[in-house]
Amino acid sequence: MTTPAITHLRDLVIDDAGQVEQEYNYLVYDFGGDMIARAYLDTSHRVAVMRAGPVPEAVLAYLRARFDVIDQLGPTGYQSIWTA
């Protein structure tokens, strides 16, 4: 496995009056193909894997070295798949 490409993004949700309603400040870890993970900076101890199916062990090892909680987005929402 190669080191993921990391992108820092910030999304703002603006209401009709032009005021910021919500702010999302996060890092995207792109492992290639359909394998990405997202870490929101206001909860920087946890990361969410956005992938259906099992997460490869190499990806889990990379994320375990950096985060205390790993979640995975599934059909019923986020579920923790590993906790330090």
N, C-alpha and C positions, 0 to 999 in steps of 0.2 A: 504494500500500500504506500502511496506517495502522500506527502504532507498535503492537507487540503488547502485550497484557495480560500482566503478569509476576506470577506467584504463587510464593511461597516455601513449600515443603512439607518436612516431615520425617516419615519413616515409620520405625517401630521394629518389629523382629521380636523377639518375646519368647519365650523357651523355657518349658518346663513348670514350671521352678523360679522363673519371674518375672524372670529375668536377660535383659538385652538381648543378643541373639545377633547382630543386624545393625542398622545405622543407615544410612538413606538421607536425606541432606540435599541438597536440590536446588531449582533454579529451573525453572519451566515458562513458556516463551514461547508464548503462544497467538496465532497469526496469523489465527484465524478458520477456520471450516469444519473440514476434516480436517488442518489444518496446525499442528502444535505442535513445539516443540523443547525438549529437556531438558538442563540443565547441572548435573552433580553438583558440589557445592562442594569435594569433596576432589580433584577434577581440573578446576579452574575454567578451565583453558586450552582445554578442548574442550567441544563441544556435540553432541548427537545429535538429528537430525531424525526424527520418528516419522511417516512418511508413505510410502505406496507411490507409486511413480512419480517423475517428475522434480520437483526442487525449483525453484520459480520464481526467476528471477534476482534479483528485488527482495528476496526472503527471504535468498538467499545473500549478497547485498551487505550486508544488515543484520548477518548473523551473522559475516561476514568481518571487519567493522570491530570486532568484540568478542571473537573467539576465534581461537586459532592452529590448531585442528583442527576440521573439521566431519565428523561421521560421519552415516550414514543407516542406520536399521534396515530390513533387508530379510529375505527368506525364509531366508537362511542366517546371520543375525545382523548385527552392526554392521560396516559397511565405511566406510573414510574416503573422502569425496568431494572434500575440499579440505584442503590443508595449507599454512600460511604458509611 
